[in-house]
Amino acid sequence: MNNWDDLRFLVALSRTGTMTAAAKSLGTNTATVSRRIERLSETLGTPAFVKTSDGWRPSEAVASLISLAQSFDGELQAALNTQAENTDSEPVTITLGSLPALSSLVLFPGLTKHAAMLDGVRLNFSDRMFREGLGEHDLVLQLHRPEQGRIIARKVGDLAFRFYRFADAPASEDWAGLGEAHDDQPLMQYGLDQFGREPKLRVDSLMALYRLMRLTELPGPLPDLIAQRDPDLVPLFSDTPVRTETCWLFYHESRRQDPGLRRAVDWIIRCFEDIAEPTPEAGAP
């Protein structure tokens, strides 16, 4: 491959999975991305990417090239951010992919409480549900340990879940839950067993589920953090099991020395430390 610029197209498509998203991240159009990938495939003598139901996935022919390009891109970004920290440059931008519930319940409160920790950093929050890997993100926060690869992963905290209902809600044989993609999760299985039927209503995120439960007064699975902030929520059954999920943060290993990334990581850890600290009992002095 004689054109180093083709590496940008390789990395962009491998991160985003779609020609449209890759074009947007590169500031070009879909036809240009398609043409570059097709030209690279002709040079290699084999398809560079394979179309799947989840989008475009790199073939074995370009896996090593993408790995090298991602490392170079990360090291370059780390060097630029180090340079920016030593000058009066604009704040560095860090894109953080996270479940909406983790952003709303854990991170957003820290934007004011620990604002000083983010001096010189501009955060872009992005809702991230199921996609594996970093994608277009500098950092990813999720509820399961990421697959092994050229990443640095660390446990940042735990989130407890259980079934809740609203205290004054009438008894119901129905319940609300998450989308079918979540049905293999323990709390969704618990709901299916207890009610003997699928949820009457489904939504894709925990924050949407909470709003739905409040409007319909149906019971459903929620993080304890939401119940701590809403006194009308009570456990559905006295023996409702608690499910604890571990929250993992990860980023590419080439960003290890990136000062902007380190600040964001330290800030996220501090936000999780806040929710781990005991809160005063209601009415306590």
Salt bridges, closest charged atoms under 4 A:
ASP5 OD1 - ARG8 NH1 2.76
ASP5 OD2 - ARG36 NH2 3.10
ASP6 OD1 - ARG36 NH1 2.89
ASP6 OD1 - ARG39 NH2 2.93
ASP73 OD2 - ARG15 NH2 3.02
GLU85 OE2 - ARG263 NH2 3.28
GLU90 OE1 - ARG122 NH2 3.57
GLU132 OE2 - HIS144 NE2 3.52
ASP138 OD1 - ARG255 NH1 2.87
ASP158 OD2 - LYS155 NZ 3.68
GLU173 OE1 - ARG197 NH2 3.59
ASP174 OD1 - ARG197 NH1 3.25
ASP183 OD1 - ARG202 NH1 2.95
GLU198 OE1 - ARG202 NH2 3.60
ASP224 OD2 - ARG162 NH2 2.84
ASP230 OD2 - ARG214 NH2 2.37
ASP232 OD2 - ARG214 NH2 3.87
GLU245 OE2 - ARG243 NE 3.33
GLU253 OE2 - ARG150 NE 2.74
ASP258 OD2 - ARG255 NH2 2.77
GLU273 OE1 - ARG270 NH1 3.49
ASP274 OD2 - LYS113 NZ 3.69
ASP274 OD2 - HIS114 NE2 2.62
ASP274 OD1 - ARG270 NH1 2.72
GLU277 OE2 - ARG270 NH2 3.61
